[in-house]
Amino acid sequence: MQKLRIGIVGFGTVGAGVADGLIRNGDLISRRTGILPEVTKIADLDITTDRGVELPENVLTTDTADVLDGSEVDVVVELIGGDTTAKEVILRALSNGKPVVTANKALLAKHGEEIFAAAEKSNADIYYEASVGGGIPIIKVMREGLVANNFSEVVGILNGTCNFIFTEMEEKNTEFEEVLAQAQDAGYAEAEPSLDVDGYDTAHKATILASLAYGEWFGMDPVTIEGIRDVTLQDIKYAGQLGYRIKLLAVIKQAKNNVQLRVHPALVPAESLLGNVKGVYNAVWVSGDVIGDTMYYGQGAGRDATASAVIADIMDVGLNLKTGAKGRIPGFQAHSSSAQVVGESQIQTRYYLRLQARNKPGVLAEIAGVLGRYDISIASVTQQESSGETTPVVILSYKAREADVQQALQEIRELDVVSENPMMIRIEDLG
């Protein structure tokens, strides 16, 4: 049986999970693929801490050259993260003609074009399933399973930390800051959580999916990004009363050659498939012109989920090497030169608006008048009963242009009848 010699750079949580999975299920993998995976080298700065994985002697090294340049490695697995040293590792492996597997979403989002060009130049494979959605095989779906489709929409919950926070806020009736602290204690959120809660982690994944869908590597610059810090428990409750849940979404849509690429909190129907994704789970809803609507659900992060996707990529590389089919699936295949990401102001969707209005006659008429001047039609108005000087007013709009909504809100902020800045959250009805 043919062996596949695997070198790993980075022996942290995921690296240990990959090594453990390959060793524990190596026989099963070999029976399924006809290839026996063998971990021959693992490079890390710390090779003394016990990761709970039994390795043969001389596998661990502190010198990445043993993995990148050595003759004992057929495929390089980069699991150190970041976009500096990791980039150097990948480019060096590719320049040596070694195929690469990575889970590094930030690196691909920022430097994907350079990395894919290096892979093409060296005729070496690069696989990155674990970069989006953890254990959900969404990259394979987009590149292979749905290759016959034009994609009208790809909408995803791609960050388990934020989804956990919204679920806990709803179910435990708890404000954002308290739930965030709980998520940090449970290990779901980092001590410095901005990458997750400010939307950047989701944006890294969104630009990868959008690029695969529409055939142009977009990078990070055109992505509209909003985080979840401003969403209150009050908004969670009002959304529920109206039949919605709030999720941090990656929203990718195409109309002709115009592409929307945005990350932000959004109201989704509570009874929809995405609306029922709770806790740390991820899901991606994909609409294609041939297949129709499909959804992919599973654990989006963590040692085992990520390791599962990495190992699948490793074995794809092994099959390519076994059959002499390097480059069978290009890392990225450009297939469009006309896709343009539209600016935030050109987005058209429905909106949830929450205002704190003064209790006096004519207030709703004055607010409605401003919205009407900007061609924003009101679908519903909910006014909460209050004995104080102000009362919350929740407005759902019909579809409107974002630039018009922003201008209207700016004018509403200046009204004497509104006591604080209005809250605006987009609505995604799906389909």
N, C-alpha and C positions, 0 to 999 in steps of 0.2 A: 504494500500500500504506500502511495506517495505521501511524504511528510511535507508539512508546511511549517517552516521555522519562523517564529514570531518574536519580534523585538518590541518592547514597550518602553516608551519614555514617559515617566510619571507614574509613581507607585503610591498615589494617594487612594482615596476612597474608591474611585471608579477603576483606577489601574489595578487595585487589589481585587475588585470584583470581576474584572475581565480575566485576570490570571486564574482566579478561583473557578470561574465558570468553565474555562478551557480545560483545566485539570480535572475538575469534578465530572464534566460531561463529555470529555474528549472521546471516549469510546462511542457514545451515542452519536456525536457529530461525525465521526469517521464512518459509521455505518450508514448515515444518511447521505454523506457527500462523497465517500470514497477517498477522503483526504484525512490524514491524521494530524491534528494541530499540535504543535510542540512549542512551548514557551522556552526560548533559548537564551534571551537576554532581557533584563529589566534595568533601566538606568534611572537613578533618583539620587538627590543629594543626601537623603537619609536612607541608608540600607540596614540600619540596626533595629529600628522600631518593628515590633512584631505586628504584622497585618493579619495574622490568622490564616496565612496561606503557606502550605508546605511546598518549598521549591527545591529542586536539585542544587547541588553545589555549583558555584561559579556562574549562576544565573544573574545574581545581583551585581551591579557595578555602579560606580559614581561617574563614570566617563561615558557621555553620550556617543562618543566615537565608536564605542564597542557595538552600539546598536546601528548607528547611521552608516558606518564605513566597513564594519566587519563582514566577513564572508559567511558567518553563521546565521544571518538574518535574511529572510525572503520578503517580509513585509514589516513596515514600521508603523507602530500605533502611537500616535501623539495624544497624551492625556495630561499635559501639564497646565493647559489653559493659558489665558492671556494672549496678547497679540505682539509680543516682542520675541522672547526666546522661542516660543512655540512656532512662530513664523520662520525663524532661522532653522529650526529642526526640520520642519516640513520641506522647506526649499532645498536644504542640503540632502535630505533623503531622496527627493525627486531628482536632483542633479546627479545622484549616484544611480539613478534608474530603478530605485526601490519604490514599489507601490506604498501608498500611505492610507491609513485609516485615522480619522480624527472625529472628535465630538465638539470641536471648538467653534461654536456659533459666532462669537464676537469676531474672531479672526477672519472667518469666511465672509461675514457681513462687511467688514472693513477692507479686506485685502483679497477677496475672492478672485477677482480678475487676474491679479498677478500670480496667484497660486495655480489657477487652472491653466494659465498660459505656460507656466513651468512644467506642469504635468503633461501638457500636449507636446511641448518641446522635447521632453525626455522619453515620451511614449510610456509613461508610468501611470498606473491607475491612482485615483484618489476617491475615497468613499467617505461619506459623512452623515450617515443615517441618524446617528445619535445627536446631531446638532440641533434637531428640531423634534420636539414631542417625545423625548426620552425613548421609551420602548415602543411607541407607535410607529409603524413603518411608513410614515407619510412621504418621505423622500422617494422611496421605491414606488409608492403609489403614483406620485406626480411624474416621475421620470419614465416609468415602465407600465404600471398597471392601467393608467388612464391616458396612454400616449395618443389614443385616437380622438381625444376630446379637446375642443376649445373650452376654456374655463371662464365662465361668466362671474363666478364668485368663489372665493376661498375665505372662510371666516373661522377663526380659531381661538380657543382658550388655550394659551400656550405657556402660562406661568402658574404653577401649582401654588406658589406662595400667595399670590393675589386672590386666586380662586378660594383658597382656604380662608383667607381673611374675610371675603364677602360672605362665605357660607357661615362662618362663625358669627359675624355681625348679625346676620338674619336669624339664625337659630338660637343664639344665646342672648340676643337683645343687648349687644355690647358695642361700644364705640370703637372707632378705628384704632386709636393709639393703644387701647388695652388689648385688643386682639393681636395687634402687631407684636406687643411684648410677649404674648402667649406663643405666637408663632416662632419667635426667637428662642424662647425657652425650650420649645419642642424640636428645634433644629430645622424648621421649615423656612426660616428667614435668617439671613446673615445679621451679625451685629450692626453692620452698616448696610441697611436694606435698600438703598436707593436704586441699585441696578434692577431690582424686582419691582418695587412699588412705584417708581417713577416711569416705568414702562420700557426701559432700554433693553432688558432681556427679551421681552416679547418682540420689540422692534428688530433685534438681530435676527430672530427666527422668521419674522414677517417678510423681511427683504429677501431672505433665501427662498421662501416659498413663492413670492411674487416673481422673482427672477426665473425660477424654474417654470412657472406657469406661462409667462409671457415672453421668454426668450431673450431678455436683455438684463445684464447684471446691473441692478439699480444702485447697490450700495446703500449707505445710510442717509445721505444728504436729503433725499426727497421724502423721507418718511415723516408724517405728522405723528408726534408722540405726546401723549398726555398720560399722567399717572393717576393713582387712585386716592391720593392723600386728601383731596377735597370732598370726597363722597362721604356723606354723614349717615348715621343710623336713621335719621329722619328720611333721607332719600331712599334708603333700603325699604323702610316701611311703606312709604307712599308708592313706590314701584310695585310692591307686593299687593297693595290694595287695588292697583290698576291692572293687575294680571301679568306683571313683569318681574324679572329678576335683573340685578345689575351684575355685569361681568366685565372684566378687562378683556377686550377683544383685539385681535389682529383682523383688520378688515381689508380685503384685497378684492377689487372689482374692476371689470373692464367693460367699457361701452365704446365700440369701434376701436380706435387706437388710444383712447384715453384710459389711464389706469389710476384707480384710487388705491393709495397705500398708506394706511393709517392705523394707529394704535391708540386706544382710549377706552375709558369706561363706556358702557352702552347698556340700555335697557333691551332685553330680549324676552320674548313671550315665555312665561314661567313654565308652560306645558310643552314647550319645544324641546327637542333633543339637547340642544346646547343649554337651555334653561335648567335642565335637570342634571347637569354635570356639577358635582359638588366636591368639596374638600380639595385635596391636592391633585386631583385628576385633571388631565388635559383632554381636549377633543378638537378635531378639525372637521368642519363641514365643507364639502366640495361640491360644486354644481358644474357639471359638464354637459355639453350639447348632445352628446351621444348617450352617456350613462344616466343623466338626470342628477338627482341629489343623492349624495352618499355621505356617511360620517364615520370617523375613525376615533376610537376612544381608548384610553388606557393611562397608565402611570407615566407622567411626563418628566420625571426626574428621579434621582436616587440611584444608589449603587447598582442594584440588580437590574432595574429597567434600562438604565443607560448601558450597562455591560451587555445585556441581551442584544441591543442594537449594534454595539461595536463588534461583538462576536459574529453576528450575521454578516457584517461588512467584511470582516477578516476572511470568512469562508467564501464570500463572493470573489474576493481577490484570489484565494487559493484555487477556485474553479477556473478562473481566467488563466492563471499560470499553468494549470494542469492541461488545459485544452489549447494553449497557445493563442488565447483570445484577449491579450492585453488591449485596453482601450475599447472593449466591447460596449461599455456604457461610459461615455465621456463624463468627466466631472461636471461640466456644464456645456451644453450645446446651444450656442446662440442661434435663434431662429426668427428674430425680428429686429428690424432697424427703425421701426416707426412707433413703438410703444412709448407714450409720454405720460409721466405721472402728473396728474392735475394738482394744482395748488389747493391748500386747505379751503380757501375762500370759494372754490368752485364746487365743493361737495354739495350734493343734494340728498337730504334724508329727512326724517321726522325728528322732532325734538321734544324733550321733557324740560320744562322751565319751572323752577321753584322761586317764588317771590315772597318776601315778607312785606305785606301791604298794610297800610294804616286802615283802621276801622272807621271809614267815613263814606258817605254816599258818593257814587260816581267813580270809585277807584277802578273797578273792573272795566268800565267803559273807557276810561283814560288809557289804561294799559292796552286794551284791545285796539284802541285807535292807533297807537304807535305801531303795533304789530301789523295792522291793516295797511298802514302807509308803506310798509316794506313787503307787501304781498305775502304775508305769513297768515295762513288761515288756521283758525283754532278748531281742533277736533273735539276737545273736551276741557272743561274747567272744573277743578275741585277746590272748594274753599273750606278750610278746616274751621270749625267753630272755636271761637276764642273770646274770653272776657277781658283780655288785655287791650292795649292800644294798637297792637298789630295782630295780623292773622296770616298764616301760611296760605298761599294760593299756588296750586299746581296746575300748569297748563300743558296739554299735549297738542302739538301742532300737526297739521298735514305736512307733506313733503315741502321743503323750502330750501332756498340756496343759503349756504353757510354765511356768505358775506352779508346777506340781508339780515340774517338772524343776529349776527354780531353787531351790526349797526343799530338794529332795533334795541338790543340789550344795552348798548352804550347810551342810547337816549332814555331808556327806562331807568337806568341807574341815576339819572339826573332828576327824575321826578320827585316832587315832595312827598308823594303818596307811597313811595317805596323806601323802606328804612335800612336796607342793606343790599349788598351786591346780589343780583340774581344768580341762581345756579342753573347751568345748562348742561344736559347730558343727551347725547344722541340716542336715537332709537334704531335698532336693527330688527326688522320684522322677519328677515330671512326669506330668500326667494322672491 
